[in-house]
Amino acid sequence: MCGIVAYIGPKEAYPIILKGLKRLEYRGYDSSGVALLNDGLKVYKKKGRVADLEESLIGKDLHAHAGIGHTRWATHGEPSDRNAHPHSSASGRLAMIHNGIIENYTQLKNELIKKGYTFTSDTDTEVLLNFIEDIQTNNNCELEEAIRIALKRVVGAYVIVLLDRDHPDTIIAARKGSPLVIGIGKGEHFLASDASPIIEYTKEVVYVNDYELAIIKKDELVLKNLGNEKITPFVQKLDLELAALEKGGYDHFMLKEIFEQPDTIFDCLRGRLDLGNATITMAGVQNNIEQLRNAQRIIMIACGTSWHAGLVAEYVFEELCRIPVEVEYASEFRYRNPVVNKGDVIFAISQSGETADTIVAIEKAKDQGAFIFGVVNVVGSSIARISQAGAYSHAGPEIGVASTKAFTGQLVVLIMIALKIAFEKKTIDESRYVHLLNELHAVPEKVKEILLLDEHIKKLAKKYADAKDALYLGRGYNFPIALEGSLKLKEISYIPAAGYPAGEMKHGPIALVDESLPVIFVATKGTHHEKIISNIQEIKARKGKVIAVISEGDDVIQNLADDVIKMPEADELISPILNVIPLQLLAYYIGIAKGYDVDKPRNLAKSVTVE
């Protein structure tokens, strides 16, 4: 989950690396550092944010045309200067940055200690670096060959990038399970965990695959596999604009991304939903329609917010397509011995497309004969490449750690896929199909209406910012939105919050209710409206504070609740896309009221590329 940046070429490396680290800080912000080839190999690192590193380097001689940089999310070893990357080898000749986890590092470390090595950090990275150097020394071989030998012993996931003091014209990188993209410029190369640090300089990139080694000079890129066979790099064009990576006048990326949702949802629908002809066109679905409509079972595999999108999809697919659906946490699925049959369809849902648990889970299912359909946001990501078919959510770069626009994009994509399959299977009648197409088409404008409630929600946030805990309840399609609302509050404000189906309230959670507990109901009109009114009355009878997300004109709940957020009318199947937005805003403004950094909540990183 760390962010890596590297540069080699005619320009000054440090400013490029520093700017790249700031763009990647959403991937980790416990500590950061740089290594520069400048009349020798110089390593600088600092606990804290990238700004702390930048301040510590004022006045230093940072001239260099090759360098590597890292911003860390701690796995092995607490955040500190000594555990920060880059790490230096025992001889001081090599420096390395690393994203991932080396699972057998203890075994390797013990081997090295027996040979007389000592370690200055608690990290698995320093162990791997010295293991590489030990192989190079004992085998009297080139660094490239030592890396190749070492990685055949390594268990785990990694992207590693190395500098060698004795070869200042070369950067060497390797990848397995963590993302790495190489930007190709004129007589220069850029390396990064994702494209955000690269887009300013070039739109031509190569995505490095697992078990590939990259040997990079300013005017040469050589890719090899671990068998030392050369691989022809596949150069792709980035479809990304620099403005998408800036705050654009907003105080935080999270707020910007919430307010971008009318546009990102429109982009997700554009070219796919045609109201005039009552059609949905999605190549990944159409080209595999037999596989999808004949599926005996669908399994949604995801983590975190994406798991909540899969849970909404379970309701939608079973309702419209009449296909049984299971929703699995990737982090559990990968370690079970699940029953997966040929003909099962796996939907792999991930914003980044690099979620480690999801990648391992779908590789396992693919080996068992399942058909993998990826729903991701990042073009060229690992899940996009592993999947046999898929659809992008087109939400654009999401920098805020807490997912907002990517989630609504996932919902829109999954609902469109369900509608397309249902139409092909004839499990939906034409009038219902056309109605839902019209409802989807109207979503961007309705989101604009909801965002006008910004000031009202800000006031509610101030009112409830001192809450010690919170309960989120919903029914049917909106039970997963209650889960997502509670997750957002936990992530951004650190208030313990639980989400439940409202019908389960009496089976335990009602014990939490007293006059100090805010209970947030997702209570827009739908099949279970009368039931949720009864649930609200049960909370009020126990003096709980009720905040209700309701449909415009719902006087019954408005008279029961302490506070309400009024939503535009929508079909209950479409309502989850809309109802999550006020909960995103509520979490954001409570986090702000408590003085927290909502873009970089403690202990969290954007893309979970390690276990």
KEZA-555930 format. One record per residue (C-alpha): residue in one letter; x, y, z. Coordinates in pm, whole numbers, padded with zeros to 5 digits, always signed. Example, Ala and Ser with C-alpha at 12.3 -4.5 7.8 and 13.67 -1.06 7.14 Angstrom:
2
A+01230-00450+00780
S+01367-00106+00714
END
This chain:
611
M+00000+00000+00000
C+00304+00222-00015
G+00370+00470-00293
I+00684+00446-00504
V+00833+00693-00751
A+01157+00686-00949
Y+01318+00889-01226
I+01617+00861-01456
G+01695+01112-01730
P+01834+01458-01800
K+01613+01650-01555
E+01669+01707-01185
A+01531+01393-01020
Y+01443+01527-00674
P+01166+01776-00771
I+00999+01509-00989
I+01019+01249-00714
L+00893+01490-00445
K+00594+01597-00653
G+00520+01232-00728
L+00531+01139-00361
K+00281+01413-00282
R+00048+01272-00547
L+00090+00921-00406
E+00061+01015-00040
Y-00293+00874-00032
R-00125+00531-00060
G+00069+00579+00265
Y+00178+00862+00488
D+00355+00717+00790
S+00698+00818+00660
S+00877+00898+00335
G+01221+00917+00183
V+01438+00953-00125
A+01765+00805-00249
L+01964+01008-00502
L+02268+00921-00709
N+02473+01235-00657
D+02849+01184-00635
G+02766+00859-00459
L+02439+00728-00318
K+02264+00955-00068
V+01957+00845+00130
Y+01725+01083+00316
K+01413+00973+00504
K+01175+01106+00765
K+00885+00990+00979
G+00561+01171+00899
R+00414+01326+00589
V+00599+01408+00269
A+00595+01773+00376
D+00806+01676+00679
L+01063+01515+00449
E+01063+01819+00223
E+01125+02054+00515
S+01409+01836+00647
L+01589+01856+00311
I+01596+02235+00281
G+01954+02340+00218
K+02076+01992+00118
D+02259+01926-00208
L+01991+01730-00392
H+02136+01749-00741
A+02087+01415-00923
H+01960+01275-01251
A+01853+00941-01105
G+01662+00873-00785
I+01392+00675-00608
G+01130+00785-00357
H+00880+00618-00125
T+00587+00708+00096
R+00510+00436+00348
W+00210+00264+00501
A+00365+00058+00777
T+00347-00322+00777
H+00670-00450+00936
G+00796-00207+01198
E+00637+00100+01347
P+00648+00434+01162
S+00991+00586+01234
D+01292+00735+01060
R+01480+00407+01071
N+01192+00202+00928
A+01126+00453+00651
H+01230+00371+00294
P+01461+00375+00101
H+01675+00121+00281
S+02049+00086+00227
S+02234-00243+00199
A+02502-00337+00452
S+02780-00214+00221
G+02595+00110+00143
R+02624+00034-00229
L+02255-00041-00291
A+01934+00142-00200
M+01585-00004-00240
I+01220+00087-00201
H+00950-00176-00168
N+00572-00204-00177
G+00438-00535-00048
I+00509-00796+00216
I+00783-01061+00214
E+00619-01346+00403
N+00934-01554+00456
Y+01152-01263+00563
T+01213-01414+00909
Q+01373-01720+00755
L+01586-01505+00524
K+01682-01276+00810
N+01797-01567+01025
E+02013-01695+00740
L+02175-01353+00705
I+02229-01309+01080
K+02420-01639+01083
K+02645-01489+00815
G+02717-01187+01034
Y+02464-00935+00898
T+02311-00680+01133
F+01998-00478+01068
T+01914-00117+01143
S+01536-00145+01090
D+01247-00380+01169
T+01141-00411+00806
D+01118-00704+00568
T+01251-00467+00301
E+01596-00435+00454
V+01613-00814+00480
L+01533-00860+00110
L+01784-00594+00007
N+02067-00755+00202
F+01964-01096+00075
I+02005-00962-00280
E+02344-00811-00198
D+02460-01133-00030
I+02371-01332-00341
Q+02552-01084-00562
T+02865-01097-00345
N+02876-01474-00311
N+02799-01544-00675
N+03010-01262-00815
C+02725-01174-01050
E+02553-00861-01179
L+02278-00701-00969
E+02015-00801-01223
E+02105-01168-01185
A+02119-01143-00804
I+01768-00998-00799
R+01645-01277-01025
I+01794-01545-00797
A+01662-01377-00481
L+01307-01341-00608
K+01288-01712-00680
R+01329-01762-00303
V+01089-01490-00197
V+00736-01569-00078
G+00497-01275-00085
A+00410-00969-00286
Y+00641-00695-00396
V+00739-00413-00618
I+01104-00336-00562
V+01309-00056-00719
L+01687-00043-00670
L+01973+00199-00724
D+02334+00082-00744
R+02608+00330-00655
D+02844+00156-00899
H+02598+00177-01188
P+02446+00529-01171
D+02302+00503-01521
T+02057+00222-01430
I+01747+00162-01221
I+01625-00195-01175
A+01268-00284-01074
A+01066-00602-01033
R+00705-00681-00962
K+00481-00952-00823
G+00135-00874-00690
S+00182-00498-00640
P+00136-00238-00915
L+00414-00076-01116
V+00383+00154-01417
I+00674+00292-01622
G+00636+00619-01809
I+00833+00660-02132
G+00961+01009-02210
K+01217+01149-02450
G+01547+01021-02315
E+01395+00965-01971
H+01184+00718-01775
F+00949+00751-01479
L+00836+00475-01242
A+00542+00486-01004
S+00279+00281-00822
D+00013+00435-01044
A-00001+00685-01326
S-00068+00997-01118
P+00299+01106-01084
I+00366+01034-01452
I+00083+01206-01637
E+00248+01549-01612
Y+00545+01429-01817
T+00421+01162-02060
K+00111+00969-02160
E+00300+00667-02287
V+00327+00395-02023
V+00408+00031-01976
Y+00231-00168-01704
V+00476-00423-01565
N+00333-00773-01517
D+00399-01021-01238
Y+00738-01191-01239
E+00886-00929-01471
L+01215-00747-01420
A+01270-00399-01567
I+01619-00269-01642
I+01585+00102-01704
K+01830+00357-01836
K+01744+00709-01943
D+01705+00604-02307
E+01640+00230-02277
L+01379+00001-02119
V+01439-00374-02111
L+01180-00613-01969
K+01270-00971-01879
N+01104-01257-01698
L+01266-01443-01411
G+01401-01690-01665
N+01609-01407-01816
E+01405-01405-02139
K+01339-01064-02294
I+00977-00946-02319
T+00852-00687-02566
P+00703-00395-02366
F+00340-00316-02448
V+00311+00063-02459
Q-00029+00212-02373
K-00168+00566-02389
L-00299+00715-02067
D-00652+00853-02078
L-00603+01087-01783
E-00582+01463-01739
L-00366+01643-01486
A-00661+01851-01361
A-00824+01533-01231
L-00538+01499-00981
E-00579+01848-00831
K-00828+01971-00570
G-00980+02225-00806
G-01064+02480-00536
Y-01212+02233-00287
D-01069+02206+00064
H-01027+01830+00033
F-01021+01565-00236
M-01302+01383-00059
L-01537+01680-00092
K-01434+01734-00453
E-01501+01369-00532
I-01842+01377-00365
F-01934+01681-00574
E-01800+01521-00893
Q-02060+01247-00877
P-02314+01402-01116
D-02038+01409-01378
T-01879+01072-01297
I-02216+00895-01301
F-02299+01065-01631
D-01962+00949-01769
C-02039+00597-01652
L-02373+00601-01835
R-02250+00784-02146
G-02225+00568-02455
R-02388+00279-02270
L-02744+00379-02189
D-02950+00483-02492
L-03298+00594-02386
G-03415+00655-02742
N-03360+00294-02840
A-03410+00153-02488
T-03075-00025-02498
I-02768-00080-02284
T-02443-00130-02475
M-02152-00276-02281
A-01899-00468-02488
G-01776-00679-02198
V-02131-00794-02131
Q-02250-00832-02490
N-01944-01030-02598
N-02000-01275-02312
I-02377-01269-02285
E-02418-01647-02315
Q-02179-01700-02024
L-02355-01439-01813
R-02719-01519-01875
N-02661-01895-01840
A-02468-01860-01514
Q-02588-02107-01253
R-02449-01884-00982
I-02285-01543-00948
I-02030-01469-00676
M-01942-01109-00594
I-01588-01089-00452
A-01464-00763-00301
C-01334-00584+00008
G-01453-00283+00205
T-01673-00036+00021
S-01661-00253-00293
W-01810-00539-00087
H-02104-00314-00009
A-02148-00251-00383
G-02154-00628-00432
L-02419-00660-00162
V-02643-00409-00342
A-02578-00604-00662
E-02693-00925-00492
Y-03037-00773-00436
V-03049-00630-00790
F-02927-00939-00979
E-03155-01178-00792
E-03454-00949-00843
L-03397-00878-01212
C-03200-01177-01345
R-03326-01458-01120
I-02973-01589-01075
P-02857-01689-00725
V-02589-01456-00596
E-02337-01487-00314
V-02126-01200-00184
E-01786-01289-00046
Y-01517-01099+00136
A-01206-01162-00074
S-00994-01178+00241
E-01199-01479+00358
F-01273-01643+00023
R-00904-01677-00064
Y-00831-01881+00250
R-01138-02105+00240
N-01185-02411+00028
P-01492-02274-00150
V-01709-02473-00385
V-01655-02313-00726
N-01797-02481-01035
K-01728-02441-01402
G-01992-02200-01527
D-01998-01990-01210
V-01945-01621-01282
I-01724-01424-01045
F-01762-01046-01032
A-01436-00897-00899
I-01515-00547-00771
S-01231-00309-00687
Q-01172+00064-00727
S-00798+00033-00777
G-00797-00304-00949
E-00495-00386-00731
T-00660-00515-00412
A-00431-00802-00309
D-00695-01024-00148
T-00930-00986-00444
I-00655-01067-00693
V-00562-01390-00513
A-00929-01485-00470
I-01014-01451-00839
E-00697-01629-00949
K-00804-01918-00727
A-01158-01918-00869
K-01028-01891-01226
D-00814-02201-01172
Q-01132-02383-01066
G-01307-02297-01393
A-01506-01987-01298
F-01555-01702-01546
I-01407-01376-01410
F-01576-01042-01481
G-01392-00737-01346
V-01563-00418-01231
V-01279-00173-01170
N-01205+00197-01200
V-00836+00204-01290
V-00759+00125-01652
G-00479-00127-01700
S-00491-00248-01340
S-00412-00605-01239
I-00774-00717-01197
A-00861-00567-01535
R-00586-00777-01692
I-00661-01098-01503
S-01035-01085-01581
Q-01176-01256-01889
A-01420-00969-01938
G-01519-00656-01753
A-01647-00302-01734
Y-01480+00016-01612
S-01671+00252-01382
H-01509+00562-01541
A-01508+00754-01211
G-01166+00905-01278
P-00883+00920-01022
E-01006+00892-00664
I-00748+01043-00429
G-00945+01060-00104
V-00881+00742+00093
A-01251+00693+00171
S-01422+00586-00151
T-01715+00798-00270
K-01751+00846-00646
A-01595+00507-00718
F-01871+00343-00510
T-02156+00509-00695
G-01980+00426-01022
Q-01969+00059-00920
L-02340+00065-00838
V-02427+00217-01176
V-02216-00037-01365
L-02357-00334-01174
I-02718-00219-01219
M-02663-00171-01593
I-02514-00519-01621
A-02809-00669-01433
L-03056-00487-01658
K-02874-00606-01970
I-02870-00969-01854
A-03234-00953-01742
F-03340-00812-02079
E-03153-01088-02262
K-03298-01357-02033
K-03645-01204-02055
T-03676-01206-01677
I-03791-00843-01678
D-04097-00711-01857
E-04051-00431-02106
S-04232-00162-01909
R-04023-00227-01597
Y-03708-00234-01808
V-03783+00100-01975
H-03884+00251-01640
L-03552+00155-01482
L-03358+00288-01780
N-03533+00621-01732
E-03462+00611-01358
L-03092+00548-01421
H-03078+00824-01679
A-03223+01068-01424
V-02965+00990-01154
P-02705+01261-01240
E-02964+01539-01217
K-03104+01399-00893
V-02754+01386-00746
K-02720+01756-00824
E-03038+01815-00622
I-02899+01617-00328
L-02574+01815-00329
L-02778+02131-00274
L-02843+01992+00076
D-02476+02047+00159
E-02533+02328+00412
H-02819+02143+00583
I-02603+01833+00625
K-02314+02046+00753
K-02542+02173+01031
L-02648+01818+01119
A-02282+01719+01134
K-02205+01991+01388
K-02503+01879+01596
Y-02389+01516+01614
A-02009+01554+01593
D-01963+01475+01963
A-02149+01144+01946
K-01958+00855+02105
D-02105+00598+01867
A-02378+00562+01604
L-02615+00307+01454
Y-02712+00289+01084
L-03021+00095+00979
G-03183+00016+00645
R-03395-00248+00475
G-03382-00421+00139
Y-03173-00243-00120
N-03074+00014+00139
F-02939-00222+00404
P-02597-00219+00227
I-02616+00162+00221
A-02654+00158+00600
L-02336-00050+00611
E-02157+00191+00379
G-02273+00493+00579
S-02142+00342+00901
L-01810+00256+00733
K-01769+00615+00610
L-01831+00751+00959
K-01575+00511+01110
E-01315+00589+00845
I-01343+00966+00855
S-01448+01059+01210
Y-01323+00756+01409
I-01666+00729+01573
P-01753+00363+01632
A-02054+00292+01413
A-02249-00021+01328
G-02473-00094+01031
Y-02757-00345+01047
P-03069-00450+00862
A-03342-00262+01042
G-03531-00588+01095
E-03238-00721+01300
M-03250-00430+01542
K-03454-00619+01798
H-03207-00910+01786
G-02934-00723+01971
P-02850-00369+01854
I-03150-00214+02029
A-02961-00270+02354
L-02732+00018+02250
V-03014+00272+02226
D-03033+00555+02476
E-03088+00930+02460
S-02730+00993+02342
L-02723+00746+02048
P-02775+00885+01696
V-02957+00629+01483
I-02937+00699+01112
F-03218+00539+00911
V-03200+00499+00533
A-03577+00521+00502
T-03679+00633+00153
K-04007+00489+00024
G-04011+00132-00098
T-04146-00213-00032
H-04055-00210+00337
H-04156+00147+00418
E-04420+00060+00678
K-04180-00178+00850
I-03909+00083+00880
I-04159+00331+01026
S-04221+00075+01301
N-03845+00045+01358
I-03819+00423+01397
Q-04101+00423+01649
E-03917+00155+01849
I-03606+00373+01862
K-03804+00682+01964
A-03977+00484+02240
R-03630+00433+02389
K-03531+00801+02352
G-03283+00744+02069
K-03198+01034+01836
V-03326+00957+01486
I-03175+01106+01170
A-03371+00980+00870
V-03293+00989+00499
I-03645+01008+00359
S-03833+01063+00036
E-03959+01413-00034
G-04314+01445+00103
D-04286+01170+00365
D-04466+01352+00646
V-04498+01042+00863
I-04126+00988+00919
Q-04059+01362+00920
N-04289+01393+01222
L-04121+01099+01399
A-03755+01181+01339
D-03539+01437+01517
D-03378+01536+01188
V-03443+01445+00826
I-03262+01464+00494
K-03515+01480+00210
M-03431+01294-00108
P-03582+01320-00457
E-03823+01039-00548
A-03660+00736-00709
D-03736+00372-00774
E-03618+00171-00473
L-03383-00036-00694
I-03203+00285-00800
S-03226+00456-00460
P-02896+00318-00317
I-02699+00532-00565
L-02872+00842-00432
N-02910+00759-00064
V-02540+00705-00002
I-02451+01062-00099
P-02592+01242+00209
L-02420+00979+00425
Q-02089+01058+00252
L-02142+01428+00324
L-02243+01361+00684
A-01926+01161+00749
Y-01713+01423+00575
Y-01849+01715+00777
I-01836+01528+01109
G-01470+01451+01035
I-01408+01819+00958
A-01593+01929+01274
K-01362+01702+01476
G-01055+01852+01309
Y-00935+01540+01128
D-00755+01503+00796
V-01041+01348+00602
D-00833+01276+00292
K-00580+01075+00491
P-00754+00909+00787
R-00524+00744+01037
N-00402+00390+00972
L-00570+00371+00631
A-00432+00365+00279
K-00620+00392-00047
S-00517+00076-00224
V-00471-00233-00010
T-00203-00414-00209
V-00082-00624+00087
E-00257-00871+00317
END
